[in-house]
Amino acid sequence: MITIGQLARYVGVSIKTIRVYHDKGLFPEPDRDASGYRRYGANDAIDLIKIRTLAEAGVPLARIRDLRSATDEEFQQALREIDDGLATRIRGLQATRGRLRRLAAGHLAPLPTEVVAHLEDLARWGFTPRWVDLQRDLWILVFATHPDRATTLFHDQAEILTDPTLRQLFLDYDHAHDLDADDPRIDDLAGRIAEANRERYGPDELPGLDADSEIPALIQGTVNASSPAWQRLDTLIRAQLDA
């Protein structure tokens, strides 16, 4: 017979671990000798090795307790279920790792590859970093809240920007950010944008999200709040389109 310290050393666990197993009912406590010390035999060591092996394999302690009294068929089925659970956890951890890598690369939220490429085009076409960052944040919001409509809206805007004349309107909008709100260039730009919208969409409603969605107003409010000139542009464009 051996002491708890000797058992721990032979099996490769700590004394504290053995006591935890005792407390949780995984490992029955042996009889004590005349001095009051626990004494363990060979069968105890074998049982503890089995428990340690299952625990190291990732089996929860509560399941280990159940498995100790399971039939061989039940034992094998339980192991398959545990393996499936571990596979699911591994996939989740791999996805988390991918998100962490994107964060480390400076991508706060995932966007479709075509949107990322479009943002790179914006910088190449001469849009300011402020505009590119704003577009990134707004597309993140749209794709997160309206994934069913986001792709259609994105394709519409991307198609517009392939036209050099229409692209220039967006560039002018971008560069109007620092103008005074009463600068006459804002009136001219609003007129040109309203006319371009009428030519592209006619009397139809402009492409947008669901009618009851608050996201468009939230987006436009964010844009307007960043520049008095942009706020006035929005007011003028709306007035001309509603006229």
SVG drawing of the C-alpha trace seen along z (x, -y; Angstrom):
<svg xmlns="http://www.w3.org/2000/svg" viewBox="-42 -81 49 85">
<polyline fill="none" stroke="black" stroke-width="0.4" points="0.0,0.0 1.2,-3.5 0.5,-7.0 -1.3,-9.7 2.0,-11.5 3.5,-8.3 0.4,-7.7 0.5,-11.2 4.2,-10.9 3.8,-7.5 0.7,-8.5 2.0,-12.0 -0.7,-14.1 -0.7,-16.4 -2.0,-15.6 -4.5,-18.4 -5.8,-16.8 -6.4,-13.5 -8.3,-15.3 -10.4,-17.1 -11.2,-13.7 -12.2,-12.4 -14.4,-15.4 -16.2,-15.1 -16.8,-11.4 -14.6,-10.3 -12.1,-8.5 -13.4,-6.7 -11.4,-7.4 -9.6,-4.4 -9.7,-3.2 -7.3,-4.8 -4.7,-3.0 -4.4,-3.0 -2.7,-6.4 -5.5,-8.0 -3.6,-8.2 -5.1,-7.1 -3.5,-4.0 -3.8,-3.1 -3.3,0.1 -2.6,1.2 -6.3,1.0 -6.4,-2.6 -3.4,-3.5 -5.0,-1.8 -8.2,-3.7 -6.4,-7.0 -4.4,-6.4 -7.7,-5.9 -9.2,-9.1 -6.0,-11.1 -6.0,-9.8 -9.6,-10.8 -9.1,-14.2 -6.0,-14.9 -8.0,-13.9 -10.4,-16.8 -13.3,-14.7 -15.2,-16.9 -14.9,-15.6 -18.7,-15.2 -18.6,-12.8 -15.7,-10.9 -17.8,-10.1 -20.6,-8.7 -18.1,-6.8 -16.7,-4.9 -19.9,-2.9 -20.7,-2.8 -20.7,0.4 -18.1,0.7 -20.7,-0.3 -21.8,-3.3 -18.1,-4.2 -17.3,-4.2 -20.4,-6.2 -19.6,-8.8 -16.0,-9.1 -17.4,-9.7 -19.7,-12.4 -16.8,-14.0 -14.7,-13.8 -17.4,-15.6 -17.6,-18.3 -13.9,-18.8 -14.0,-19.1 -16.7,-21.8 -14.6,-23.6 -11.5,-23.4 -13.4,-24.9 -14.6,-27.7 -11.1,-28.3 -9.8,-28.4 -12.4,-30.9 -11.5,-33.0 -7.9,-32.8 -8.7,-34.0 -10.6,-37.0 -7.7,-37.8 -5.3,-37.8 -7.6,-40.1 -7.7,-42.4 -3.9,-42.3 -3.8,-43.3 -6.0,-46.3 -9.3,-44.9 -11.7,-45.7 -14.6,-43.9 -14.9,-41.5 -16.0,-42.7 -16.4,-40.7 -13.3,-40.6 -14.9,-42.7 -15.6,-45.5 -12.0,-45.5 -10.8,-45.7 -13.2,-48.5 -11.9,-50.5 -8.4,-50.0 -9.6,-51.4 -11.0,-54.5 -7.6,-55.3 -6.0,-54.8 -8.6,-57.1 -7.7,-60.0 -10.3,-59.8 -9.0,-61.0 -8.2,-58.6 -11.0,-60.2 -13.5,-59.2 -12.1,-55.6 -12.3,-55.1 -15.8,-56.5 -16.9,-54.2 -15.3,-51.2 -17.2,-51.9 -20.5,-52.5 -20.2,-49.3 -19.4,-47.3 -22.7,-48.7 -24.7,-47.9 -23.4,-44.4 -23.8,-43.6 -27.4,-44.9 -28.8,-44.2 -26.8,-41.3 -29.7,-40.5 -29.5,-44.0 -25.9,-45.0 -24.5,-43.3 -27.0,-44.8 -26.4,-48.3 -22.6,-47.8 -22.7,-46.7 -24.8,-49.7 -22.3,-52.1 -19.3,-50.2 -20.9,-50.4 -21.4,-54.1 -17.8,-54.7 -16.6,-52.9 -18.0,-55.9 -15.3,-58.7 -17.9,-61.5 -19.9,-60.1 -16.8,-59.2 -15.8,-62.9 -19.0,-63.8 -18.1,-61.6 -14.6,-63.0 -16.1,-66.5 -18.4,-65.4 -15.4,-64.1 -13.4,-67.2 -16.3,-69.5 -15.8,-68.3 -13.8,-71.4 -15.7,-74.0 -17.8,-76.6 -21.4,-75.6 -22.5,-78.7 -19.8,-78.2 -21.5,-78.6 -19.7,-75.5 -21.9,-73.4 -25.0,-74.6 -23.5,-73.8 -22.4,-70.3 -25.9,-69.6 -27.4,-70.4 -25.1,-68.2 -25.6,-65.2 -29.4,-65.6 -29.3,-65.7 -27.1,-62.6 -29.5,-60.7 -32.4,-61.6 -30.6,-60.5 -29.6,-57.1 -32.8,-56.2 -35.5,-58.4 -38.6,-58.7 -37.9,-55.5 -36.9,-55.4 -33.2,-55.4 -31.8,-52.0 -31.9,-51.6 -32.6,-49.3 -35.9,-48.2 -38.5,-51.1 -38.7,-50.7 -35.0,-50.5 -33.4,-53.3 -29.9,-52.5 -30.0,-54.9 -30.9,-57.8 -28.2,-56.7 -25.6,-56.6 -26.6,-60.0 -26.6,-61.5 -23.1,-60.2 -22.0,-61.7 -23.7,-65.0 -22.3,-65.3 -18.7,-65.2 -19.0,-68.4 -21.4,-71.4 -20.8,-71.5 -21.9,-67.8 -24.9,-68.5 -26.0,-71.3 -25.2,-69.2 -27.6,-66.5 -30.3,-69.1 -30.0,-70.7 -29.9,-67.3 -33.0,-66.1 -34.9,-69.3 -34.0,-69.1 -35.0,-65.4 -38.3,-66.0 -39.1,-69.0"/>
</svg>
